[in-house]
Amino acid sequence: MAAVTQGDPTTLAPQPGADAQLLGKWYLKALIPDNDDNPESTTESTTPVMLTPLDSTRDIDGEYTALIQGHCHQFKSTLKKLRGPGAYLAESENTLMFFKPLPVKDHYVVYCVMYSQGRVIRTAKLIGRDMSRIQESLEALKKDASANGYDPDRVIIPRQTDTCPADEQ
């Protein structure tokens, strides 16, 4: 957890029903990778993110597909609920995820901390319920991510698609 710096999203006051608010369809509007070695730094397009509840648990299934370096990558994982509001572990990805609500209605920044081959890879992701208010939500992402040690000039805005292009799979 040391990779999450000042403004640690795990210290937020609990929001009643916050986890239920995470369920459903989200659009990945933007992301900020921590460096050029981060595989997500070459994300070209993405499908909507679907978050669905698992029966009788606080865990969530998450799924989306992204076009990265000309290849479609399906991301599907069970997000195990951790202590603290908005904190989850995507076990299949070895990724800690912290969902932090932004001041823009129906928008969150998702701080992802992945452990891979002895390295820590961090990404801040902006998700929203629809594609409206992009400029306002983008400014909120940049401000919050900057306070957490990300370079706001590294922002990537992926193209939105319903499916990953078959000819590039």
C-alpha positions in Angstrom: 0.0 0.0 0.0 3.0 2.3 0.2 2.6 3.0 -3.5 -0.6 5.0 -2.7 0.7 8.4 -1.6 -0.8 11.4 0.1 -4.6 11.7 -0.3 -4.8 7.9 0.1 -8.3 7.0 -1.0 -8.6 4.3 1.7 -8.9 7.0 4.3 -12.3 8.3 3.0 -15.2 8.3 5.4 -17.6 5.4 4.6 -20.4 6.3 2.2 -23.7 4.4 3.0 -24.4 2.2 0.0 -21.3 3.2 -1.8 -20.6 -0.3 -3.0 -24.1 -0.6 -4.5 -23.4 2.6 -6.3 -20.5 1.0 -8.1 -22.7 -1.7 -9.8 -23.7 -1.4 -13.4 -22.3 0.0 -16.6 -19.4 2.5 -16.6 -17.4 4.2 -19.2 -13.6 4.4 -18.9 -13.2 8.1 -19.9 -9.5 8.6 -19.2 -6.5 7.1 -17.5 -3.2 8.3 -16.2 -0.4 5.7 -16.1 2.4 6.1 -13.7 5.1 5.8 -16.5 5.8 4.7 -20.0 6.6 1.1 -18.9 3.0 0.8 -17.7 1.2 -1.5 -20.3 -1.9 0.7 -20.1 0.1 3.6 -21.4 -0.7 2.5 -24.9 -4.5 1.9 -24.5 -6.3 2.9 -27.7 -9.9 2.0 -27.1 -12.1 0.4 -24.5 -15.6 -1.1 -24.1 -17.8 -0.1 -21.2 -16.9 -1.6 -17.9 -19.5 -3.9 -16.4 -19.6 -4.3 -12.6 -22.1 -7.0 -11.4 -22.7 -8.2 -7.8 -21.8 -11.8 -6.7 -24.6 -13.6 -4.8 -24.6 -13.2 -1.0 -21.1 -11.5 -0.9 -19.8 -8.0 -1.0 -17.6 -9.0 -4.0 -18.1 -7.7 -7.5 -17.4 -9.2 -10.9 -15.7 -6.7 -13.3 -15.3 -7.0 -17.0 -14.2 -4.9 -20.0 -12.1 -5.2 -23.1 -9.3 -2.8 -24.2 -7.4 -2.4 -27.4 -3.7 -2.1 -26.4 -0.9 -2.0 -28.9 -3.2 -3.3 -31.6 -4.4 -6.3 -29.6 -7.7 -6.9 -27.8 -7.3 -7.7 -24.1 -10.3 -8.9 -22.1 -10.1 -8.0 -18.4 -12.3 -10.1 -16.3 -11.9 -10.5 -12.6 -13.7 -10.9 -9.3 -13.1 -7.9 -7.1 -12.8 -9.1 -3.5 -14.1 -6.5 -1.0 -11.4 -5.3 1.4 -11.7 -3.3 4.6 -12.2 0.3 3.9 -14.7 2.1 1.6 -14.2 1.4 -2.1 -11.3 -0.9 -1.6 -11.1 -4.2 -3.6 -8.5 -6.8 -4.7 -8.7 -8.1 -8.3 -6.9 -11.4 -7.5 -6.5 -12.5 -11.1 -4.6 -9.3 -11.9 -2.8 -9.0 -8.5 -4.3 -5.5 -8.4 -5.5 -3.4 -5.5 -8.3 -1.0 -6.6 -9.6 2.0 -4.7 -12.8 3.6 -6.0 -13.0 7.2 -4.9 -16.0 9.3 -5.7 -15.3 12.6 -7.5 -17.2 15.9 -7.0 -18.7 15.4 -10.5 -22.0 13.4 -10.2 -21.7 9.8 -11.2 -17.9 9.8 -11.6 -15.2 8.0 -9.8 -11.4 7.8 -10.0 -10.2 4.3 -9.6 -6.7 4.0 -8.3 -5.1 0.7 -9.4 -1.9 -0.6 -7.9 -0.7 -3.8 -9.6 2.2 -6.0 -8.5 3.9 -7.7 -11.5 7.3 -9.3 -11.7 8.6 -7.5 -8.7 7.4 -4.1 -9.8 4.6 -1.8 -8.7 2.5 -0.4 -11.6 0.0 2.4 -10.8 -2.8 3.7 -12.9 -5.5 6.3 -12.1 -8.7 5.7 -14.1 -11.7 8.0 -14.6 -15.0 6.2 -14.9 -18.5 7.8 -15.4 -22.0 6.6 -16.0 -22.2 8.2 -19.4 -20.0 10.2 -21.8 -21.4 13.6 -20.7 -19.4 16.1 -18.6 -16.1 14.9 -20.0 -14.2 18.2 -19.5 -15.4 18.7 -15.9 -14.7 15.1 -14.9 -11.3 15.2 -16.6 -10.3 18.3 -14.6 -11.5 16.5 -11.4 -9.4 13.5 -12.3 -6.3 15.5 -13.0 -6.6 17.4 -9.7 -7.2 14.3 -7.6 -4.5 12.2 -9.4 -2.0 15.0 -9.1 -2.5 15.1 -5.4 -1.8 11.4 -5.4 1.6 11.6 -7.2 0.4 11.2 -10.8 1.5 13.5 -13.7 -1.7 15.0 -15.1 0.1 15.6 -18.4 0.2 11.8 -19.0 -3.6 11.6 -19.4 -4.9 9.2 -22.1 -8.4 9.4 -23.4 -9.3 6.1 -25.1 -11.8 5.8 -27.9 -15.1 4.2 -26.7 -16.4 1.1 -28.6 -19.1 -1.5 -28.0 -16.8 -4.3 -29.0 -13.1 -4.7 -29.7 -12.5 -4.6 -33.5 -12.4 -8.2 -34.7 -9.7 -7.5 -37.3 -7.3 -6.4 -34.6 -7.8 -9.3 -32.2 
